[in-house]
């Protein structure tokens, strides 16, 4: 069952507590195991901008999470929420 999309309004936005140092995108066009697809790999480095406690939340559609790392250490299931 799919969830109905909820509207997001400009008045509801707040400044983000994180900045992006850099983003790297890799594209694998027509991989051998799935020739009708393109696999996009995104690696992003985020930096906390303020001292207030805030969670980093990433929101995406049609994506599969493969790995989460913090300070160059890969986190295991239970160390982050999905």
N, C-alpha and C positions, 0 to 999 in steps of 0.2 A: 504494500500500500504506500503510495507517495504522499508526502505532506504538501499541503497548500502553501504557496509562498506568501510570506508576510511582508507588507510594504515597509520600507525603511525611508524615513523622512529626514531631510537636511537638519531640521530642528533637533533631532535625536542624536546627531553625531557629537562626539567629544574628541578633543585632541588625543592622539594615540600616545601611549606611554613608551612606545618603542620606535626607533628609527631603523632604516635599512642601510647597512654599510655597503653591501653589494648583492647583486643577484646574477647568477649564471644560469643560462638556459641552454639545454642540449636537445637536439632534434634527431631522432632516428626514423628516417622516412622509409616506409615499407620494410620493416624488420622481417627476417626470414620466417619467424614463427607466427607472424600476423601481417601478411603482405598488404592487407587492405586498411592498415592502421598507421598512425604516426605516434610514436612514443616521445613525449616531452618530459625531460628531467629538469627540475628546477631546484637549485641550491641557493638558499638565501641566508645571509648573516644579519641578524637583528641585534640591536644594542638598546638597552633600557635607558630612557632619557631622563627619568626622574626617580627619586628615591621612594615614592609612594608604592605600596604593594599593588601590583596589577598583573593579571595573567595575560599571556600572549595567546590570542585566539586567531586561528587561520580559518577562513571560510572559503570553500570552493565546491564546484559542481563537476561531476564526471571525472573525478580524480580518485586515485588509490594511493593511500599513504604507504610508503615503503620503509622509511626510516626517519627517526627523530634523533638528533644529536644535540648535546649541550656542552659547550666548552670542549669541543672535539671528542666527546665521549658519547657513544651511541647508547640511548636510553632503551631499557627493556620495558615490555608491557607492564603496566602498573605504575611506572614512573611519570606517565603523562596520560591525559584523558583524550579519548578519540570520539 
